[in-house]
């Protein structure tokens, strides 16, 4: 990987957003799945790079390709950021991180720190992998934080479960998405993106908002306490759930499995 030093700056040009973090330039092509990183990735810029990748994955359905052709990674914190991002989005609907790295010989990564991230030696190869992702099996809606948002989200979930042959997940998924959306309406009060996608037999839901406030779940609420049961309902009807901070908000996600509805 090349060593390219760049000064601190911030620029937006046409369809490309460019952010320079320390000596690492992150360039986002709004018209494609590619995020290009050039310069030197070090500990000081690793967290900002992580945030930029998570934000792109939150705002675009489907895998994202990090093109590291012009990047030099100089310490373990930088090396680990790609695998960390991939782990964080593992349960998001239709999200994954791939690498384009000419230093490898094929769709594998010899570096132990990057072993968990699929990589291709050419951008064409990585984009072919993105094109092979089943993006037709993704539903997304942009909703305002207003009365009726939860109903619209339930309609989207019902459509998805019917389309993907997941009838047993319709009711629990509607419960989960209702609570996720209502939390945005009541607390975040920002526009939101609702997204869902199947993965084999599981259903993945996510709601992305623009508030940094993270949901907190302390288990069962006392019976005399009003409210506070939304997260308990999500925890009850889903296989697992969580919340991931992104630079201008968060993504709350959950996974539902048909085996949990048996009987």
Secondary structure per residue as TSV (DSSP state, phi and psi in degrees):
chain	resnum	aa	ss	phi	psi
A	1	X	-	360.0	142.4
A	2	X	-	-76.6	155.8
A	3	X	-	-104.3	106.3
A	4	X	-	-125.0	112.2
A	5	X	-	-87.3	137.1
A	6	X	-	-137.3	149.2
A	7	X	-	-77.0	166.4
A	8	X	S	-69.2	133.0
A	9	X	E	-170.2	172.6
A	10	X	E	-144.7	130.7
A	11	X	E	-147.4	149.0
A	12	X	E	-126.9	124.5
A	13	X	E	-132.8	114.9
A	14	X	T	55.4	-128.8
A	15	X	T	-88.1	6.5
A	16	X	E	-114.7	125.2
A	17	X	E	-95.3	131.1
A	18	X	E	-123.5	127.3
A	19	X	E	-129.2	127.4
A	20	X	E	-104.5	119.4
A	21	X	E	-116.2	111.5
A	22	X	T	57.5	-118.6
A	23	X	T	-108.7	20.7
A	24	X	E	-115.3	125.5
A	25	X	E	-99.6	126.0
A	26	X	E	-109.5	120.8
A	27	X	E	-119.3	119.0
A	28	X	E	-104.6	120.8
A	29	X	E	-89.4	107.4
A	30	X	T	-64.5	-18.6
A	31	X	T	-93.7	-0.1
A	32	X	S	-145.8	-176.9
A	33	X	S	-88.8	6.5
A	34	X	E	-93.4	134.1
A	35	X	E	-121.3	117.3
A	36	X	E	-97.1	132.4
A	37	X	E	-119.3	127.3
A	38	X	E	-133.8	158.2
A	39	X	E	102.2	-140.7
A	40	X	E	-120.6	122.4
A	41	X	E	-97.8	115.5
A	42	X	-	-128.6	179.1
A	43	X	H	-57.2	-38.3
A	44	X	H	-64.7	-27.0
A	45	X	H	-107.4	-5.4
A	46	X	H	-61.0	-43.2
A	47	X	H	-66.5	-38.7
A	48	X	H	-67.6	-37.7
A	49	X	H	-64.8	-43.2
A	50	X	H	-56.0	-46.7
A	51	X	H	-63.1	-40.9
A	52	X	H	-64.1	-40.8
A	53	X	H	-68.4	-42.5
A	54	X	H	-63.5	-40.6
A	55	X	H	-62.6	-41.4
A	56	X	H	-65.7	-41.0
A	57	X	H	-67.3	-33.1
A	58	X	H	-71.4	-30.1
A	59	X	H	-96.1	-9.4
A	60	X	S	-133.6	123.2
A	61	X	S	-70.5	147.3
A	62	X	S	99.6	170.0
A	63	X	-	-65.5	153.3
A	64	X	E	-117.0	140.6
A	65	X	E	-104.3	120.0
A	66	X	E	-92.2	111.7
A	67	X	E	-88.2	108.0
A	68	X	E	-105.7	24.1
A	69	X	E	-55.7	-41.6
A	70	X	E	-102.9	27.0
A	71	X	E	-114.7	140.4
A	72	X	E	-117.1	123.7
A	73	X	E	-98.2	126.4
A	74	X	-	-111.9	-5.9
A	75	X	S	-153.4	166.5
A	76	X	H	-59.0	-35.2
A	77	X	H	-61.3	-38.8
A	78	X	H	-70.4	-40.8
A	79	X	H	-63.6	-35.8
A	80	X	H	-80.9	-10.0
A	81	X	H	-67.2	-34.0
A	82	X	H	-71.0	-44.6
A	83	X	H	-64.8	-36.0
A	84	X	H	-64.0	-44.7
A	85	X	H	-62.8	-42.5
A	86	X	H	-63.3	-37.4
A	87	X	H	-66.1	-39.4
A	88	X	H	-67.5	-28.4
A	89	X	T	-101.3	8.3
A	90	X	T	-57.3	-32.3
A	91	X	T	-104.7	4.8
A	92	X	S	-71.2	153.8
A	93	X	T	-69.7	126.6
A	94	X	T	51.6	48.9
A	95	X	-	-130.2	139.4
A	96	X	-	-163.2	159.6
A	97	X	E	-120.3	127.7
A	98	X	E	-119.1	161.4
A	99	X	E	-120.0	144.9
A	100	X	E	-109.7	112.9
A	101	X	-	-140.2	104.6
A	102	X	T	-61.5	-12.8
A	103	X	T	-72.5	-12.0
A	104	X	S	-101.0	166.9
A	105	X	S	-99.1	-12.6
A	106	X	S	-170.2	-169.2
A	107	X	S	-74.5	61.6
A	108	X	S	-155.4	166.5
A	109	X	-	-133.0	112.4
A	110	X	-	-71.5	-24.3
A	111	X	S	-69.4	124.1
A	112	X	G	-59.5	-35.2
A	113	X	G	-69.0	-22.5
A	114	X	G	-111.3	9.8
A	115	X	T	-61.4	-24.8
A	116	X	T	-85.4	3.6
A	117	X	S	-116.1	116.6
A	118	X	-	-60.3	136.7
A	119	X	E	-138.9	149.6
A	120	X	E	-127.6	148.0
A	121	X	S	-76.1	-14.9
A	122	X	S	-128.2	153.3
A	123	X	H	-66.9	-35.7
A	124	X	H	-59.9	-41.1
A	125	X	H	-65.5	-42.7
A	126	X	H	-66.3	-41.0
A	127	X	H	-69.2	-30.1
A	128	X	H	-64.3	-37.2
A	129	X	H	-65.7	-38.9
A	130	X	H	-64.0	-42.4
A	131	X	H	-63.2	-26.4
A	132	X	T	-81.0	-7.4
A	133	X	S	-72.3	141.8
A	134	X	-	-78.4	69.2
A	135	X	G	-68.7	-16.1
A	136	X	G	-63.8	-25.3
A	137	X	G	-92.8	52.6
A	138	X	E	-141.0	134.2
A	139	X	E	-122.6	136.9
A	140	X	E	-137.1	142.7
A	141	X	E	-140.3	137.5
A	142	X	E	-96.4	120.0
A	143	X	E	-123.5	147.7
A	144	X	-	-86.2	153.8
A	145	X	S	-79.0	70.3
A	146	X	S	-138.4	167.0
A	147	X	T	-56.9	133.1
A	148	X	T	103.0	-14.6
A	149	X	H	-63.4	-42.8
A	150	X	H	-64.6	-38.2
A	151	X	H	-62.9	-43.9
A	152	X	H	-62.0	-39.1
A	153	X	H	-66.7	-40.2
A	154	X	H	-63.4	-38.6
A	155	X	H	-62.2	-39.7
A	156	X	H	-64.7	-44.0
A	157	X	H	-63.4	-43.9
A	158	X	H	-61.1	-42.5
A	159	X	H	-60.1	-45.5
A	160	X	H	-63.9	-45.2
A	161	X	H	-63.8	-36.5
A	162	X	H	-68.0	-44.1
A	163	X	H	-65.9	-36.4
A	164	X	T	-99.9	8.5
A	165	X	T	66.9	44.8
A	166	X	-	-123.5	55.9
A	167	X	G	-62.6	-32.5
A	168	X	G	-70.5	-16.0
A	169	X	G	-95.5	-4.3
A	170	X	H	-60.2	-52.8
A	171	X	H	-64.5	-51.2
A	172	X	H	-63.8	-35.2
A	173	X	H	-67.2	-36.4
A	174	X	H	-66.8	-37.2
A	175	X	H	-62.8	-47.3
A	176	X	H	-63.5	-46.5
A	177	X	H	-69.2	-32.2
A	178	X	H	-61.1	-46.0
A	179	X	H	-67.9	-39.2
A	180	X	H	-63.3	-44.7
A	181	X	H	-70.1	-42.8
A	182	X	H	-62.2	-32.2
A	183	X	H	-62.7	-38.0
A	184	X	I	-67.4	-45.0
A	185	X	I	-61.6	-42.6
A	186	X	I	-82.3	-32.2
A	187	X	I	-117.4	-53.5
A	188	X	I	-71.4	-43.3
A	189	X	-	56.2	42.4
A	190	X	S	-127.5	161.5
A	191	X	-	-55.9	153.7
A	192	X	E	-138.2	157.4
A	193	X	E	-116.4	122.9
A	194	X	E	-102.1	130.4
A	195	X	E	-137.9	141.9
A	196	X	E	-144.4	151.2
A	197	X	E	-159.0	147.9
A	198	X	E	-84.7	156.5
A	199	X	E	-144.7	104.7
A	200	X	T	55.3	-115.7
A	201	X	T	-98.3	-0.9
A	202	X	E	-100.0	157.5
A	203	X	E	-116.0	130.9
A	204	X	E	-114.6	128.0
A	205	X	E	-120.0	150.1
A	206	X	E	-152.1	145.8
A	207	X	E	-127.3	121.7
A	208	X	E	-106.8	125.2
A	209	X	E	-124.6	-173.2
A	210	X	S	-121.7	33.9
A	211	X	-	-114.4	136.9
A	212	X	-	-77.1	-10.5
A	213	X	-	-67.3	121.7
A	214	X	-	-90.5	139.9
A	215	X	-	-67.0	144.2
A	216	X	-	-122.9	136.9
A	217	X	-	-128.1	119.2
A	218	X	-	-112.8	20.3
A	219	X	S	91.5	-156.1
A	220	X	S	-63.0	132.2
A	221	X	-	-81.7	148.8
A	222	X	-	-59.7	145.3
A	223	X	T	-63.3	-21.6
A	224	X	T	-94.4	7.1
A	225	X	-	-95.5	128.6
A	226	X	-	-82.0	134.0
A	227	X	S	76.1	-171.5
A	228	X	-	77.7	11.4
A	229	X	-	-104.0	-0.6
A	230	X	H	-60.2	-48.3
A	231	X	H	-67.6	-31.4
A	232	X	H	-63.8	-41.5
A	233	X	H	-62.8	-44.0
A	234	X	H	-60.0	-45.0
A	235	X	H	-63.1	-32.7
A	236	X	H	-74.7	-39.4
A	237	X	H	-96.4	-5.0
A	238	X	S	-113.4	158.2
A	239	X	S	-71.0	-41.6
A	240	X	E	-161.4	158.8
A	241	X	E	-153.3	166.4
A	242	X	E	-173.5	-177.5
A	243	X	E	-138.5	134.0
A	244	X	E	-120.8	126.0
A	245	X	E	-74.5	136.6
A	246	X	E	-123.4	165.2
A	247	X	T	-54.1	-33.7
A	248	X	T	-120.9	35.3
A	249	X	E	155.1	-138.1
A	250	X	E	-157.4	165.0
A	251	X	E	-123.7	119.9
A	252	X	E	-101.3	127.7
A	253	X	E	-132.1	161.8
A	254	X	E	-154.8	160.8
A	255	X	E	-127.4	132.1
A	256	X	E	-117.1	140.9
A	257	X	E	-125.4	134.5
A	258	X	G	-63.0	-27.3
A	259	X	G	-61.7	-27.5
A	260	X	G	-71.5	-15.0
A	261	X	G	-102.9	1.1
A	262	X	-	-64.2	139.8
A	263	X	-	81.1	360.0
